[in-house]
Amino acid sequence: MILAFDTYYFDNKAKTVCLEFENWNDSTNFKIHSEIRENVAEYIPGEFYKRELPCILSLLRQIDFKNAEAIIVDGFVYLDDEGKYGLGGYLYEKLEKEIPIIGVAKTNFASIEKNKKGLLRGDSQKPLYITAVGINLEEAFDKVSSMAGEFRMPILLKELDRLTKEP
């Protein structure tokens, strides 16, 4: 099983959605988990994890994830090349380093160079930025690269984003 998480913020609330699927190249046959939380923390630059990590952990408590092959988060695992954690790194720690975390970010983070890899998909000239912990970066890159879809965003990650914004 592979889990992918995303969170959308609105009216001091957060809607977190997780897609559960079996194969990296799946485009259908996924299970949806979701939760809306109130009174979420304010966004603090450089400390995004403080806002989103509690949302992911809360939803994870509703999922039997012990056999997960990997968890994908919308964001970075590392924020620099010295190993400063981003959302994915903090999630890895909270899960006692038992499940690999792959960060897939849509925008670049300039302070990280060697611990990320840009992935161009389809005809896009704008890469997705892949970071990983608990799994080799090259392997994580290959797994995200193999995800279904001919455009920049893999089909399931695009669907995940859409579901977070759905009422």
N, C-alpha and C positions, 0 to 999 in steps of 0.2 A: 504494500500500500504506500502511496505517495500522498502527502497532504500539502495543499497550497493555501496560504492565508493572505487576506487583505482586509483593511479596515477603512471605513468612510466616516468622516466626522460631520455632524450637523446638530444645530440647536443644543449644544452642550451634551450631546450624545455620541455614541460610537456604534456603528453597525459592523461587526466582524463576521466575515464569511470564510468558511473553509471548504474547499473542494477536495474530496477523497477519491482517488482513482488508482488503478492497478498498474498501468503501463505508461511509460514516458510518452509514447506516441498516441495515446488515447485522445479522441476528440469528442466522444460521447461516453455514456456509461459511467457517470460519476455521481457521487453522493454529495448532497449539499448539507452543511451544518451552518447554522447562523445564530447570532445572539446580538441583542441591542443592550448596551450598558449606558446608564445615566451618570452624570457628574464626572466625566472623564477629565483627566489632568489637562492643563493648558499646554500648548506646544512651546517647548523651550529649544531654541536652536542648539544643535549639538547633543541634545538629550531627548531626541524623538522616542527612544526606547521606553522612557518613563511614561509616555502616553499610550503607546501601542502594546507593549509587552503584557500589561495586566489584561488587556482585551483578549489577546491570543491565549494566555494561560487559562483564563476563565472558560473560553470555548473548548480548549483542549480537555478540560475536566469532564466534558460531555462525550468524549470520543475515546474509544479503546485504541490507542495509538502505539502501544508498546512494540508492535511489529512493523512500525513504519520504516520504510527504506530510507526516506528523507523527508524533510519539511522545507518547503519553499516559502520565503517571505518576500514581501514587496519592500525592498530596501537593501541595506548593506550588512554584511557580517562584520567587516572591519571598516574603521574610519581612517586608518593610516597604515603605513607599512611597518610600524612598530608593534602592531597587533592590538591597538585600541579598539575595543568592541563597539559595534553598532548594534542595532536591533537583533540581528541574527546571532551574534556572539553571545549576547545576554540570554537569549532563548536557549542556546546550546548549554550554557552554564546551568540554567534553571532546570533543564532536562537531564542534568548530571552527566553531560557529555556522551549520552547514549545514542542519540539520533543525529545523523548529519544534517546540517542546515545549509541551504543554498539561498543566497540573496540574489534577487533579480531586480535591478534598479533601472528606472527609465532615464534618470538624469545622472550625470557624472558627479563625482566627488573628487575634487582636485588633489586632496592631500593623500590619496592612495594611488599608487602606481603598480607596484609589483604584486600586490595581493588581490588584484582584480583583472578581469579579462573582458574586453569588448566583444560582443557577439552581434554580427550583422546578419539579419535574417531577411529573406525575400529581396525586394528591390530597395529596401531602406538604406539610407546613407547614415542614419543615426543608430548607433549600437545600443543594445541592452548591456548593462554592466553586471557581470557575474562575479560573485565572491562566495567563498565556502569555508566551512569548518567541519572537521570530522570526516571529510572526503577530500580527495585531491582536487585542486582547482580545475585541472584539465578534464578530469572525469565529470565534474559538475558541469563544466562548459559543454561537454559532449552530450550530457543528458538533456540540458535545456535546449541545445541545438536540435536534438532529435524530436522535440515536442511537435505535435501536429500543428499545421498552419503554414500558409505560404507568405504571411506578412510578418512585420517586425515583432508583433506580440503573438506568442503561441495562442491557439484557439482557447485552451482552458484558462489561461491567465487573463485573456480578454473577457471571457465569460465571467470569471471571478470578479473582475473590476466592475462589470455591468451589474452583477448581482448585489454588490455592496451598495450601489446607488439606487437600487430598486426599492420602492416603498414597502 
